[in-house]
């Protein structure tokens, strides 16, 4: 407590703004990673505060995903700690079903985030040994500054906090509709249009497929190499098969086997403009964080010509795009499936644990814990299963210290109480 007094003494403006001392960690982000950590802390009976800039949990899933989205992996690889998916859910739950699961998860563990509270800055105060989390609380048109003082900080804003929008020559002069994939909901509004989809990851492939299903004519920009794997191989999840093989075989051999199996199921995809990287899909995922595309129907549309695969963009002009091979296409709209990035560097004033790209510097599985009570969850590049393991580790680590300190505090209180009684 005397450390807190030091904090007050050094900041003459401390009592001029609203603040609170948190008897436990502050978790920044109420997505799946933040909820998983909160649930594990609840099981350990450690108090916590969850801050969320949006007005709902899992805002990425609720607000920035397309309607046709389903989990790419079987549900048992995507469940959060301590509570499985309902048995009646399909093997690959829909977006709506996953949101329902997260909402029931938060209710089950009595997780009540503080919504509309955007973190502006966080720094560690070495004098006091506390983290100082400054936020802006939005309520209608009014905004209030607030500060949380805590011993532990859990960064759970994830890998996809902000959209990546490329700077392409002439895009401002294009004239048609330009949206990021985070704002794309359905191909219905693009019916009959020629749409350029920039990006060939899972989002680019699925948006292109959805556009086809709504009678639009998509052209998908494939600028670099990409691994495309079937979602299932002979009725078994490709991801699950890879996990089983990795238990017995080295990664390089599993990569070769996966590519052979993919060739047997999908055939030669390079003739359609989809060149495979020289590095295997699992090695590429582990070293670069680049996820292979799990095909759910887009490849069939590429073979049939319903999805037109084109090379990189040189420039845009009014109603047109010029490609790097000199070809020009007339287009009506553009969907930027150009991915997301971490926003941690914009608010966390710390340079030892996190790198400039917003990811922990230490590679998996060591990137969950930093110094001075700093933790990260959901930055493993291994999806929900990575968040699952991080959340368990973080809760156990914090709970051990919190419980030890609570016991010592109780002993001091009892000893003080006895001394007071003995004086009478």
Secondary structure as UniProt FT lines:
FT   HELIX           2..10
FT   TURN            12..13
FT   HELIX           14..16
FT   STRAND          18..21
FT   STRAND          25..28
FT   HELIX           32..43
FT   TURN            44..45
FT   STRAND          48..51
FT   HELIX           59..63
FT   TURN            67..68
FT   HELIX           75..77
FT   TURN            81..82
FT   TURN            87..88
FT   HELIX           95..108
FT   TURN            109..110
FT   TURN            115..116
FT   STRAND          117..125
FT   TURN            126..129
FT   STRAND          130..139
FT   TURN            140..141
FT   STRAND          142..150
FT   STRAND          152..155
FT   TURN            159..160
FT   STRAND          162..163
FT   TURN            169..170
FT   HELIX           171..173
FT   STRAND          177..180
FT   HELIX           181..183
FT   HELIX           187..190
FT   TURN            191..192
FT   STRAND          194..198
FT   HELIX           202..213
FT   TURN            214..215
FT   STRAND          217..221
FT   STRAND          228..230
FT   STRAND          232..233
FT   TURN            234..235
FT   STRAND          236..237
FT   HELIX           238..246
FT   TURN            247..248
FT   HELIX           251..266
FT   HELIX           270..272
FT   HELIX           281..288
FT   STRAND          293..295
FT   HELIX           298..304
FT   STRAND          308..310
FT   STRAND          313..317
FT   TURN            318..319
FT   STRAND          320..323
FT   TURN            324..325
FT   STRAND          328..330
FT   STRAND          333..336
FT   STRAND          340..341
FT   HELIX           344..346
FT   STRAND          348..349
FT   TURN            356..357
FT   TURN            364..365
FT   TURN            367..368
FT   TURN            372..373
FT   STRAND          374..376
FT   HELIX           383..422
//
